[in-house]
C-alpha cells in the first residue's frame, strides 16, 4: 500500500509498510474485540531524514487510509494482539480519542520489545524489553485478559500476569463480538 503525503507541493508516494524482503518475520494484525478497528504491524512513516517504525490503526469503515499511527520502537513491529476484555475509562474527565463508551487494550510487539497501548491515549502505558535472546514472534491474551503470552525464535515463552483490575475495571456491559462484524452500517469515529 502506498500513501500519498499531500503536505508537500508535489505529491510524494510513501510506503505504509516495511518492504517484504527487509525483515524476516510474520506480520500478525488484529481486529479490536468489538470489530471497530484493525491494528496492523510493520508500519513505517518516512520523514526527510529517517524512517520510523509504527503501528497503524484503521477504522473498519475505511480500510484504505489509517486513522492514526502509534509511535513505535526502534525495530519493526511484528505482531499486534488485542485484549478480549473491554475496560472502563481510567479518567472519565479527560478528552477521549474515540466516541466509544469503553477503552480497549492491545499489545504491540517489535522484534525485541512489547508495548501495551489503550484507546484512551496514544502513548504506550507499559513496555517490556530484554526478555528473549532471539526475536519475538507472537503474542496471545488469555480470555480473561489477565495473562499475555510472548513467544520468540529462541523457543521460550514469557508470561506477563496482571492482578485483578490492574489493567482497569472491566466494562459493565460487554457487547457481543459479532455486533460490528454483522453490521457494516455501524460506524465509530476516532
N, C-alpha and C positions, 0 to 999 in steps of 0.2 A: 504494500500500500504506500502510496506517495501522497504526502500532504503538501499543499501549496501555502507557503508563507507569504501572505499578502502585505506584510509590513513594509517591504521594500518596494521601490517603484517598479522594478522588474519582478515578475513572478518567478520565484526560485523554488524548485522542487526539492523537498527534503524527504528522506525515507523515514517512515514512522517507526520501523522495526529494524533491529540489528540484522545484518545480512546472514543468510543461512550458513555460509561457509566460514563466517567469522568466529564462531564458537561451536563447540561440540556438546550440546545438551538438548534436552527436550524443552518445549515451551508449554507449560501447563497453565491454561487460563481457566477462569471460573466465573459463573454467574453468582450474584448475590442470592441469599436464601429466598428472597421474595421475587427474584427474577427480574428486578427493575434495571440492574446494571450488569455489564460484562466487564470484568477486570482482566487486563492482559499483561503478561510479562514481555520481556525483550524489547521494550520501547526505547527510543532514543530521541533526544532533542538536540539539534545542531545549532551552534552559535558560530559566530565568525571565527572564534579561536578554538573551540572544543566541541566534543560530543558528550553529552551527559546521558547516563542510563536512567530510565524512568519506567514507571508502571502507568499504563493508560486506563482510564475508566470511560466506558461508552454507555450511553443510555440505550436501553432495549429498543426505544422508539427510533433511534438513529445510530446504526452501527457503522456509518460511513465516516463519522468525524468524532474524535474523542471529546468528552465534555471537560476533562481535566487530565493533567498528568501529575503524578506524585513524585516528589523528589526521591531520588534513588541512591543506591550505593555506588561504589567505585567500579564494581564488576557488574556484568549484565544480570538482569533479573531472569530467573529460570522458571519460577513457579509461584502461583497465587492460589490460596485456598481460603474460602470464606467460612467463618464460624457459623454453624447451623442455627445458633440461638440469636434472637433479636434482643436488644437491650434498651432500657430507658436511657434518656439523655442524662449525662452526669450533671450538667449545669443547664437547667431549663431556661435560664435568663439570657444566655449568650445567643448571638445570632447563629441560626442553623444554616448549614450549607445545602441542605435538602429540605423539601417540604414533607418528608416522611415523619410519622409520629414516633419513630424508633430509630435507634442507631444500630449499625451493623459493624462487625469487626472482621478484619481479614488479615491473613498473614502473607507476607511477600518475601520470597527467598531469592537472594542473589547466589552466586556460586560459592560464597563464603560466609554469608550472614543472613539473619532473618529479622524482618521488621514487622511490628504489629501496628496496623492503622485502624481507624474507625471513620465513620461518615460524619462525625461531629467536628473533625479538624483535618487539615491536610498533612500536617507533620506526623511522623510516627510517634506513638506513645511508649513504645518499648523496642529495644533492639538486643539481639543476641549474636555474638560472634565468637570465633576461635573455638568452635565446638566439635569440629571434624578435621581430620588430616587431609581429606580429599573433598572435591566439590559436592555441594548439596544437590540432591536430585529431586526430592519431592517433599510434600507436606501433607498431613492429614489431621483433621479435627475429630474428636470423639463426638458422639451425638448430643451429649450434654454441654459441650463447649468448654469443658474443664481440662482437657488434655490436647496438646498439639504435638504430633509426632513429626520428627525431622529425619530424613534419610540421606545417605551420601554414598558416593562411589567406594568409600573405604569399607563398606559393609556394615557399618554401625547405624544405630538409631538413637536419637536423642529424644527424651520425653520431657516436655515442658508441662508441668502440672500447676493448675491455678486453684487457689482456695475458693470456697463458695463465695460468690458475689465479688471476687477480686477484679474481674473484668467489668463488672457492673451488675445492676439488678435486672433480671430478665423482664422483658416487656410483658405486661399483664395479659394481653390477648395476642397470641402468636397467630398470624394469618397462615392459612394453608399454603404449602409450597406452590400449588397449581394456580393460585389466584391470578398471577400475572402471566403465567405461561398459557393459560386458556384464553385470555382476552387480549388481543392486540390493541384494543381501543384504550386500555388503561395506560395512562402516561404519568410519569413523575418528572418534575423539573428539579434541576440542581443548580 
